Amino acid sequence: MANLTIAVDDELLRRARVRAAKLGTSVNAVLREYMGTWAGQDDRRERAIRSLLRRSARARSGRGGRTWSRDDIHAR
């Protein structure tokens, strides 16, 4: 496992340590979990986009030849 050094305001780190202690964890554990989630988001987003595009390409539905004007779309 690699080590990471970051620069953080002293007061911010103090508050983060207090909050982490209240939650029964550490600032290190919180940051490690957040980074894992954050780093994985791009992968999940890309997979979701590819899945949506594949499903869209296979879809057999359509507009039925209908076109809409701006007024049709916003009619109440």
C-alpha positions as CSV (number, residue, x, y, z in Angstrom):
1,M,0.0,0.0,0.0
2,A,1.4,3.4,-0.9
3,N,1.6,6.4,1.4
4,L,0.2,9.8,0.4
5,T,1.1,13.2,1.9
6,I,-1.3,16.1,1.6
7,A,-1.2,19.6,2.9
8,V,-4.2,20.5,5.0
9,D,-5.1,23.4,7.2
10,D,-4.4,22.6,10.9
11,E,-7.9,23.5,12.1
12,L,-9.5,21.5,9.3
13,L,-7.4,18.5,10.3
14,R,-8.3,18.9,13.9
15,R,-12.0,19.0,13.2
16,A,-11.7,16.0,10.8
17,R,-9.9,14.0,13.6
18,V,-12.6,14.9,16.1
19,R,-15.4,13.9,13.7
20,A,-13.6,10.7,12.7
21,A,-13.1,9.8,16.4
22,K,-16.9,10.3,17.1
23,L,-17.6,7.9,14.2
24,G,-15.1,5.4,15.5
25,T,-12.8,5.7,12.5
26,S,-9.7,7.7,11.4
27,V,-9.2,10.5,9.0
28,N,-6.9,8.1,7.0
29,A,-9.7,5.5,6.7
30,V,-12.3,8.1,5.7
31,L,-10.0,9.5,3.0
32,R,-9.1,6.0,1.7
33,E,-12.8,5.1,1.4
34,Y,-13.6,8.4,-0.3
35,M,-10.7,8.0,-2.8
36,G,-11.8,4.5,-3.6
37,T,-15.4,5.7,-4.3
38,W,-14.2,8.8,-6.2
39,A,-11.7,6.9,-8.4
40,G,-14.2,4.2,-9.2
41,Q,-16.9,6.7,-10.3
42,D,-15.5,7.3,-13.7
43,D,-15.4,3.6,-14.4
44,R,-19.0,3.1,-13.3
45,R,-20.1,6.1,-15.3
46,E,-18.3,4.9,-18.4
47,R,-19.9,1.4,-18.1
48,A,-23.3,3.0,-17.6
49,I,-23.0,5.2,-20.7
50,R,-21.8,2.2,-22.8
51,S,-24.7,0.1,-21.5
52,L,-27.2,2.9,-22.3
53,L,-25.8,3.3,-25.8
54,R,-25.9,-0.5,-26.5
55,R,-29.5,-0.7,-25.3
56,S,-30.5,2.4,-27.3
57,A,-29.0,0.8,-30.4
58,R,-31.0,-2.4,-29.9
59,A,-34.2,-0.6,-29.0
60,R,-37.1,-1.3,-31.5
61,S,-39.2,1.6,-30.3
62,G,-39.4,4.9,-32.2
63,R,-41.4,8.1,-32.6
64,G,-43.9,6.6,-35.0
65,G,-43.1,9.2,-37.5
66,R,-44.3,12.0,-35.2
67,T,-42.4,15.2,-34.8
68,W,-43.0,17.8,-32.2
69,S,-42.7,21.5,-32.3
70,R,-41.5,23.6,-29.3
71,D,-45.1,24.6,-28.6
72,D,-46.3,20.9,-28.6
73,I,-43.6,20.0,-26.1
74,H,-44.4,22.9,-23.7
75,A,-48.2,22.8,-24.1
76,R,-50.0,22.5,-20.8
